[in-house]
Amino acid sequence: MAARNIAGEKWKLYRKSGGKRSRTITDFLIGSHALLKADRFLPRDRGFYRSYFPELSIMSP
């Protein structure tokens, strides 16, 4: 599955669960790309990525 498809599915889930438009689709594209291409991910907003990308290995400093 392509990163853009995953990002679209996560965005849809976010909006259906009452998410405001404070998050842009770019946040979801970054998360889906990391999910497909990276072993680990070090984001600034770990809570958001843990919520919408639970299968992503997130590093905490």
N, C-alpha and C positions, 0 to 999 in steps of 0.2 A: 504494500500500500504506500502511496506517495505521501510525503510530508504534508502537502496541501490538503489531502483528503482527511488525514488525521486531525490537522488543525481545524478544518471545517466542522468535523464531528465534535471536537472538544468545545469549540466556540458555540455551537448549537446547544450543547449541554449546559454551558455557562449561562447563556441567555435564557434557557428554559427554567433554570434554577433561580432566576431572579437577578442575575448578574447585570449590573449597570454597564453603561458604555464607557466606564473608566478604563477598562482593559481594551486594548486594540487587538485586531487579528494578528498583528505582528508578534505579540507575546505568545500566542498559540503556535505560530509558525516556528518560532525559536524553540519552544518546547518539543514540538513534533520532530523537528530536525535533530535535536539532541537525542531524542528517543531512538531514532533510526541510525544515527551516525556516531554517537559518542558512547564511551564506556561509562563516563561519569559527567556530571554537570554541576557547575558552581554558580548558581544564580544569586542575585541580591534578594529577591523575594521568594525565599524557600517555601513559605506556607502556600503561596499560590500554586507553585509547580508541584508540590506534594499533593495538593487537592485535585488538580486536574490531570496530572501525569504520575499517578502512584507507582507505575511500573518503571519509572525513570530513576536511576541511581543518582541521588543528590548528595553532594559533598557539603559538609558543614565545617568551616574553619575552626 
